[in-house]
Amino acid sequence: MKNIFILFLARFLFLSICLSCDSNSNEEFNELLLYNCWTHSLEEDEKTKEQIYRLCDYADFPPSRFRERFLLEPDGNASILVIAANDAHFTVIGTWSFDKSQDALTIQNTDNELLLKKRVVELSEDKLVLESW
């Protein structure tokens, strides 16, 4: 009887640990879905620490001081809208990569300076959710 109780307790602990594992860490993303133009949907991420991006033609977004936007091309080229110190907006050309082992999306300019590095939390045909490191 004591052995059955110990076996039951061990099984319960094992299942509890497995269920508490982060399922997103093992999720594989379809990198092909990244090949698109993405716009930061500020209104959607007001209630979360994550940044939500939608396709550039997803909606008519309301005016804002600055709304990040980037284009990821299949050949590894990228362009990203950035804000200057004087609040002017301009596009920077560079390259992008996706590290599957860390789910890390990285955009660098042509001088290899880091412009964006965030972890992909969710990726679908019309939604990209990123998290800062």
N, C-alpha and C positions, 0 to 999 in steps of 0.2 A: 504493500500500500504506500509506504514511504517513497519507494522508487517511482511509482506512478505519479505521485505529487511532484517530485523533483523533475521528472520528465515533462509534466504539464507546465511547470513554472519556467523551465528552460525554453520550451516552445513558445510560451507567451512572451517572454523577454525577447526572443529572436524576432518574432513577428512585430512586436512594438518597435524595435530598432529599425527593421526594414521599412515599416510604414512611415517612420519619421524622416527617412532619407529624402533629400530634395530631388524630386523627379525631373526638374528642369536641367539639372546638371548633366544628365545622361541623354537628353533630347538632342537629336541631330536635326539641323536646319537644312532646308533645301537652298543651297547657296544661289541657285538660279533666280530665286525670288528677290534677291538683293539687287539684281540688275534693273535699276529703275531710278526715277526721280522721287525723292522723299522730302516732305515738308513737316517741320515740327508743329504738331497740333497742340499748342499750349493749353487750349481750353480743356482738353481731355486729361492732361496730366496734373491738374491742380490738386487732385486728391491722392497722389502717389509720388514716390521718390523717383519713379521711372519716367523716362521721356518717351512720349508716344509720337510716332511719325506716321503720316499717311501719304499715299501717292499724291504727287503734286497737283493732279487734276481731280482729286477726291472730292473737294468741296471749295466753295468760295469762303476762304477763311476770313474772319473779321480783321480789321486793321490792328496792327500792333507795332510797337517801337522797332522790334526786330524779330523775324521769324526765320530760324535756321532752315536752310534748304541745301540738299546735295544730290548730285547725280552720280550713280555708280554704273560704269559701263562694263560690258563683258570682257573687254580687253585689258582691264585693270586701270584704266584711266578714270579720273574723277574730277568733278568741279564742285566747289562748296561756296556758298554765300556766307561771307563773314562780315563782321561789323568792325569798323575802325574806331579809334579813340574819339574822333569827332562825330560819331554816330552815322557816318557814311557807310553804305553797304557796297561791297564789291565782291566779285567772283575770283576765287583762287583756283588755279588748275593744278592738278597733282595726280597721285595714284592712290589706289585703295587696295586693301587686302583683308581677308577673313581667316583668322586662325581658328580652325575647328576644335583644337584641343582646349582652347580657353573661351570659345564662342566670342572672340574679340574682333570687332570691326575697327579698322584703322584707316585713317585718311592722312596722307602727307602731301606737302607741296613739292614742287620740282626740286627744291633744295633739301629734301628729306626732313623738313621740319614737321613735327607732329601737329596736325590741326584738330584731329578727333581720334579718340580711342575710348570705345565703350563696349560693354558686354551686351550681346544680343540675348534678350530674355524671351522674346516671342517674335515670330516671323510668319506672316501669312501673305496672301496675294495682295491685300490692301492695307496691311498694318505691320509696322516695325516698332518693337518696343526695346529701348536701350536703357542701360543702367551704367552710371558712372563708376569708375574703379574706386 
